[in-house]
Amino acid sequence: MGAQLIQFTNGKTLLMYQKYTFSMQGVHKNYGICSRKRGRKCKARLRLNKCGEIVFAETNHSHPPPKLMKNANGQYVRIDNGEFSYLPI
């Protein structure tokens, strides 16, 4: 499966790749860092070219992928310990 942009119920948009989420950085949003970088000190990252294709991916994460659920509106919610979390990831 390729990368896809997903939107959360809190309005935040992240890139999902191999079941992990990445926060896009940089002026052109072409550099992604794992959305769990801060809390889990994860060093996974990726880079996109101008066409939005992944040209580099360091996918060794220091944690399991987040548990996500897609609602009827097509938006995602993170599930923590069986409870829904509407906070930013």
CNS distance restraints for C-alpha pairs under 8 A (distance, minus, plus):
assign (resid   1 and name CA) (resid  17 and name CA) 7.65 0.50 0.50
assign (resid   1 and name CA) (resid  18 and name CA) 6.96 0.50 0.50
assign (resid   2 and name CA) (resid  17 and name CA) 6.42 0.50 0.50
assign (resid   2 and name CA) (resid  18 and name CA) 7.57 0.50 0.50
assign (resid   3 and name CA) (resid  15 and name CA) 6.54 0.50 0.50
assign (resid   3 and name CA) (resid  16 and name CA) 5.53 0.50 0.50
assign (resid   3 and name CA) (resid  17 and name CA) 4.57 0.50 0.50
assign (resid   3 and name CA) (resid  18 and name CA) 7.48 0.50 0.50
assign (resid   3 and name CA) (resid  54 and name CA) 7.92 0.50 0.50
assign (resid   4 and name CA) (resid  15 and name CA) 5.57 0.50 0.50
assign (resid   4 and name CA) (resid  16 and name CA) 5.34 0.50 0.50
assign (resid   4 and name CA) (resid  17 and name CA) 6.80 0.50 0.50
assign (resid   5 and name CA) (resid  13 and name CA) 6.59 0.50 0.50
assign (resid   5 and name CA) (resid  14 and name CA) 5.68 0.50 0.50
assign (resid   5 and name CA) (resid  15 and name CA) 4.42 0.50 0.50
assign (resid   5 and name CA) (resid  16 and name CA) 6.13 0.50 0.50
assign (resid   6 and name CA) (resid  13 and name CA) 5.57 0.50 0.50
assign (resid   6 and name CA) (resid  14 and name CA) 5.52 0.50 0.50
assign (resid   6 and name CA) (resid  15 and name CA) 6.11 0.50 0.50
assign (resid   6 and name CA) (resid  16 and name CA) 6.70 0.50 0.50
assign (resid   6 and name CA) (resid  75 and name CA) 7.14 0.50 0.50
assign (resid   6 and name CA) (resid  76 and name CA) 7.12 0.50 0.50
assign (resid   7 and name CA) (resid  11 and name CA) 6.26 0.50 0.50
assign (resid   7 and name CA) (resid  12 and name CA) 5.78 0.50 0.50
assign (resid   7 and name CA) (resid  13 and name CA) 4.37 0.50 0.50
assign (resid   7 and name CA) (resid  14 and name CA) 6.52 0.50 0.50
assign (resid   7 and name CA) (resid  74 and name CA) 7.91 0.50 0.50
assign (resid   7 and name CA) (resid  75 and name CA) 5.30 0.50 0.50
assign (resid   7 and name CA) (resid  76 and name CA) 6.10 0.50 0.50
assign (resid   8 and name CA) (resid  12 and name CA) 5.38 0.50 0.50
assign (resid   8 and name CA) (resid  13 and name CA) 6.26 0.50 0.50
assign (resid   8 and name CA) (resid  75 and name CA) 5.04 0.50 0.50
assign (resid   8 and name CA) (resid  76 and name CA) 4.46 0.50 0.50
assign (resid   8 and name CA) (resid  77 and name CA) 5.88 0.50 0.50
assign (resid   9 and name CA) (resid  75 and name CA) 5.63 0.50 0.50
assign (resid   9 and name CA) (resid  76 and name CA) 6.08 0.50 0.50
assign (resid   9 and name CA) (resid  77 and name CA) 6.32 0.50 0.50
assign (resid   9 and name CA) (resid  86 and name CA) 6.84 0.50 0.50
assign (resid  10 and name CA) (resid  86 and name CA) 6.29 0.50 0.50
assign (resid  10 and name CA) (resid  87 and name CA) 7.04 0.50 0.50
assign (resid  10 and name CA) (resid  88 and name CA) 6.97 0.50 0.50
assign (resid  12 and name CA) (resid  88 and name CA) 7.12 0.50 0.50
assign (resid  13 and name CA) (resid  23 and name CA) 7.88 0.50 0.50
assign (resid  14 and name CA) (resid  21 and name CA) 6.07 0.50 0.50
assign (resid  14 and name CA) (resid  22 and name CA) 5.63 0.50 0.50
assign (resid  14 and name CA) (resid  23 and name CA) 5.30 0.50 0.50
assign (resid  14 and name CA) (resid  24 and name CA) 6.87 0.50 0.50
assign (resid  15 and name CA) (resid  21 and name CA) 5.52 0.50 0.50
assign (resid  15 and name CA) (resid  22 and name CA) 5.04 0.50 0.50
assign (resid  15 and name CA) (resid  23 and name CA) 6.51 0.50 0.50
assign (resid  15 and name CA) (resid  24 and name CA) 7.11 0.50 0.50
assign (resid  15 and name CA) (resid  32 and name CA) 7.86 0.50 0.50
assign (resid  16 and name CA) (resid  20 and name CA) 5.50 0.50 0.50
assign (resid  16 and name CA) (resid  21 and name CA) 4.44 0.50 0.50
assign (resid  16 and name CA) (resid  22 and name CA) 6.25 0.50 0.50
assign (resid  17 and name CA) (resid  21 and name CA) 6.38 0.50 0.50
assign (resid  17 and name CA) (resid  22 and name CA) 7.63 0.50 0.50
assign (resid  19 and name CA) (resid  65 and name CA) 5.90 0.50 0.50
assign (resid  19 and name CA) (resid  66 and name CA) 7.50 0.50 0.50
assign (resid  20 and name CA) (resid  34 and name CA) 7.47 0.50 0.50
assign (resid  20 and name CA) (resid  65 and name CA) 5.10 0.50 0.50
assign (resid  20 and name CA) (resid  66 and name CA) 6.51 0.50 0.50
assign (resid  21 and name CA) (resid  34 and name CA) 6.08 0.50 0.50
assign (resid  21 and name CA) (resid  35 and name CA) 5.67 0.50 0.50
assign (resid  21 and name CA) (resid  65 and name CA) 7.90 0.50 0.50
assign (resid  21 and name CA) (resid  66 and name CA) 7.66 0.50 0.50
assign (resid  22 and name CA) (resid  32 and name CA) 5.40 0.50 0.50
assign (resid  22 and name CA) (resid  33 and name CA) 5.18 0.50 0.50
assign (resid  22 and name CA) (resid  34 and name CA) 4.35 0.50 0.50
assign (resid  22 and name CA) (resid  35 and name CA) 4.82 0.50 0.50
assign (resid  22 and name CA) (resid  45 and name CA) 7.48 0.50 0.50
assign (resid  23 and name CA) (resid  32 and name CA) 5.32 0.50 0.50
assign (resid  23 and name CA) (resid  33 and name CA) 5.43 0.50 0.50
assign (resid  23 and name CA) (resid  34 and name CA) 6.21 0.50 0.50
assign (resid  23 and name CA) (resid  35 and name CA) 5.31 0.50 0.50
assign (resid  24 and name CA) (resid  29 and name CA) 5.10 0.50 0.50
assign (resid  24 and name CA) (resid  30 and name CA) 6.52 0.50 0.50
assign (resid  24 and name CA) (resid  31 and name CA) 5.59 0.50 0.50
assign (resid  24 and name CA) (resid  32 and name CA) 4.26 0.50 0.50
assign (resid  24 and name CA) (resid  33 and name CA) 6.57 0.50 0.50
assign (resid  25 and name CA) (resid  29 and name CA) 4.81 0.50 0.50
assign (resid  25 and name CA) (resid  30 and name CA) 6.53 0.50 0.50
assign (resid  25 and name CA) (resid  31 and name CA) 5.15 0.50 0.50
assign (resid  25 and name CA) (resid  32 and name CA) 5.72 0.50 0.50
assign (resid  25 and name CA) (resid  33 and name CA) 7.39 0.50 0.50
assign (resid  26 and name CA) (resid  30 and name CA) 6.36 0.50 0.50
assign (resid  26 and name CA) (resid  31 and name CA) 6.18 0.50 0.50
assign (resid  30 and name CA) (resid  47 and name CA) 5.71 0.50 0.50
assign (resid  30 and name CA) (resid  48 and name CA) 4.88 0.50 0.50
assign (resid  30 and name CA) (resid  49 and name CA) 6.71 0.50 0.50
assign (resid  30 and name CA) (resid  50 and name CA) 7.62 0.50 0.50
assign (resid  30 and name CA) (resid  52 and name CA) 7.54 0.50 0.50
assign (resid  31 and name CA) (resid  45 and name CA) 7.53 0.50 0.50
assign (resid  31 and name CA) (resid  46 and name CA) 5.98 0.50 0.50
assign (resid  31 and name CA) (resid  47 and name CA) 4.55 0.50 0.50
assign (resid  31 and name CA) (resid  48 and name CA) 6.32 0.50 0.50
assign (resid  32 and name CA) (resid  45 and name CA) 5.44 0.50 0.50
assign (resid  32 and name CA) (resid  46 and name CA) 5.08 0.50 0.50
assign (resid  32 and name CA) (resid  47 and name CA) 6.10 0.50 0.50
assign (resid  33 and name CA) (resid  37 and name CA) 6.91 0.50 0.50
assign (resid  33 and name CA) (resid  43 and name CA) 7.52 0.50 0.50
assign (resid  33 and name CA) (resid  44 and name CA) 6.28 0.50 0.50
assign (resid  33 and name CA) (resid  45 and name CA) 4.44 0.50 0.50
assign (resid  33 and name CA) (resid  46 and name CA) 6.64 0.50 0.50
assign (resid  34 and name CA) (resid  42 and name CA) 6.50 0.50 0.50
assign (resid  34 and name CA) (resid  43 and name CA) 7.03 0.50 0.50
assign (resid  34 and name CA) (resid  44 and name CA) 5.51 0.50 0.50
assign (resid  34 and name CA) (resid  45 and name CA) 5.86 0.50 0.50
assign (resid  35 and name CA) (resid  89 and name CA) 6.24 0.50 0.50
assign (resid  36 and name CA) (resid  40 and name CA) 5.54 0.50 0.50
assign (resid  36 and name CA) (resid  41 and name CA) 6.96 0.50 0.50
assign (resid  36 and name CA) (resid  42 and name CA) 6.18 0.50 0.50
assign (resid  36 and name CA) (resid  89 and name CA) 7.06 0.50 0.50
assign (resid  37 and name CA) (resid  41 and name CA) 4.57 0.50 0.50
assign (resid  37 and name CA) (resid  42 and name CA) 4.38 0.50 0.50
assign (resid  37 and name CA) (resid  43 and name CA) 6.46 0.50 0.50
assign (resid  37 and name CA) (resid  44 and name CA) 7.84 0.50 0.50
assign (resid  38 and name CA) (resid  42 and name CA) 7.32 0.50 0.50
assign (resid  40 and name CA) (resid  62 and name CA) 6.94 0.50 0.50
assign (resid  40 and name CA) (resid  63 and name CA) 7.18 0.50 0.50
assign (resid  41 and name CA) (resid  62 and name CA) 7.42 0.50 0.50
assign (resid  42 and name CA) (resid  61 and name CA) 5.73 0.50 0.50
assign (resid  42 and name CA) (resid  62 and name CA) 5.26 0.50 0.50
assign (resid  42 and name CA) (resid  63 and name CA) 7.46 0.50 0.50
assign (resid  43 and name CA) (resid  58 and name CA) 7.86 0.50 0.50
assign (resid  43 and name CA) (resid  60 and name CA) 7.37 0.50 0.50
assign (resid  43 and name CA) (resid  61 and name CA) 6.63 0.50 0.50
assign (resid  43 and name CA) (resid  62 and name CA) 7.53 0.50 0.50
assign (resid  44 and name CA) (resid  57 and name CA) 7.66 0.50 0.50
assign (resid  44 and name CA) (resid  58 and name CA) 5.15 0.50 0.50
assign (resid  44 and name CA) (resid  59 and name CA) 5.05 0.50 0.50
assign (resid  44 and name CA) (resid  60 and name CA) 5.68 0.50 0.50
assign (resid  44 and name CA) (resid  61 and name CA) 5.47 0.50 0.50
assign (resid  45 and name CA) (resid  57 and name CA) 5.96 0.50 0.50
assign (resid  45 and name CA) (resid  58 and name CA) 5.26 0.50 0.50
assign (resid  45 and name CA) (resid  59 and name CA) 6.66 0.50 0.50
assign (resid  46 and name CA) (resid  54 and name CA) 6.95 0.50 0.50
assign (resid  46 and name CA) (resid  55 and name CA) 7.66 0.50 0.50
assign (resid  46 and name CA) (resid  56 and name CA) 5.34 0.50 0.50
assign (resid  46 and name CA) (resid  57 and name CA) 4.20 0.50 0.50
assign (resid  46 and name CA) (resid  58 and name CA) 6.08 0.50 0.50
assign (resid  46 and name CA) (resid  59 and name CA) 7.88 0.50 0.50
assign (resid  47 and name CA) (resid  54 and name CA) 5.81 0.50 0.50
assign (resid  47 and name CA) (resid  55 and name CA) 5.85 0.50 0.50
assign (resid  47 and name CA) (resid  56 and name CA) 5.14 0.50 0.50
assign (resid  47 and name CA) (resid  57 and name CA) 6.55 0.50 0.50
assign (resid  48 and name CA) (resid  52 and name CA) 5.26 0.50 0.50
assign (resid  48 and name CA) (resid  53 and name CA) 5.19 0.50 0.50
assign (resid  48 and name CA) (resid  54 and name CA) 4.45 0.50 0.50
assign (resid  48 and name CA) (resid  55 and name CA) 5.56 0.50 0.50
assign (resid  48 and name CA) (resid  56 and name CA) 7.16 0.50 0.50
assign (resid  49 and name CA) (resid  53 and name CA) 5.50 0.50 0.50
assign (resid  49 and name CA) (resid  54 and name CA) 6.52 0.50 0.50
assign (resid  49 and name CA) (resid  55 and name CA) 6.32 0.50 0.50
assign (resid  66 and name CA) (resid  78 and name CA) 6.99 0.50 0.50
assign (resid  66 and name CA) (resid  79 and name CA) 7.73 0.50 0.50
assign (resid  67 and name CA) (resid  78 and name CA) 5.85 0.50 0.50
assign (resid  67 and name CA) (resid  79 and name CA) 5.36 0.50 0.50
assign (resid  67 and name CA) (resid  80 and name CA) 7.21 0.50 0.50
assign (resid  68 and name CA) (resid  76 and name CA) 6.34 0.50 0.50
assign (resid  68 and name CA) (resid  77 and name CA) 5.61 0.50 0.50
assign (resid  68 and name CA) (resid  78 and name CA) 4.56 0.50 0.50
assign (resid  68 and name CA) (resid  79 and name CA) 5.75 0.50 0.50
assign (resid  69 and name CA) (resid  76 and name CA) 5.49 0.50 0.50
assign (resid  69 and name CA) (resid  77 and name CA) 5.31 0.50 0.50
assign (resid  69 and name CA) (resid  78 and name CA) 6.44 0.50 0.50
assign (resid  69 and name CA) (resid  79 and name CA) 7.08 0.50 0.50
assign (resid  70 and name CA) (resid  74 and name CA) 5.79 0.50 0.50
assign (resid  70 and name CA) (resid  75 and name CA) 5.51 0.50 0.50
assign (resid  70 and name CA) (resid  76 and name CA) 4.41 0.50 0.50
assign (resid  70 and name CA) (resid  77 and name CA) 6.42 0.50 0.50
assign (resid  71 and name CA) (resid  75 and name CA) 5.53 0.50 0.50
assign (resid  71 and name CA) (resid  76 and name CA) 6.15 0.50 0.50
assign (resid  71 and name CA) (resid  77 and name CA) 7.46 0.50 0.50
assign (resid  77 and name CA) (resid  84 and name CA) 6.57 0.50 0.50
assign (resid  77 and name CA) (resid  85 and name CA) 6.46 0.50 0.50
assign (resid  77 and name CA) (resid  86 and name CA) 6.42 0.50 0.50
assign (resid  78 and name CA) (resid  84 and name CA) 6.03 0.50 0.50
assign (resid  78 and name CA) (resid  85 and name CA) 5.31 0.50 0.50
assign (resid  78 and name CA) (resid  86 and name CA) 7.00 0.50 0.50
assign (resid  78 and name CA) (resid  89 and name CA) 7.75 0.50 0.50
assign (resid  79 and name CA) (resid  83 and name CA) 5.42 0.50 0.50
assign (resid  79 and name CA) (resid  84 and name CA) 4.59 0.50 0.50
assign (resid  79 and name CA) (resid  85 and name CA) 5.73 0.50 0.50
assign (resid  80 and name CA) (resid  84 and name CA) 6.26 0.50 0.50
assign (resid  80 and name CA) (resid  85 and name CA) 6.43 0.50 0.50
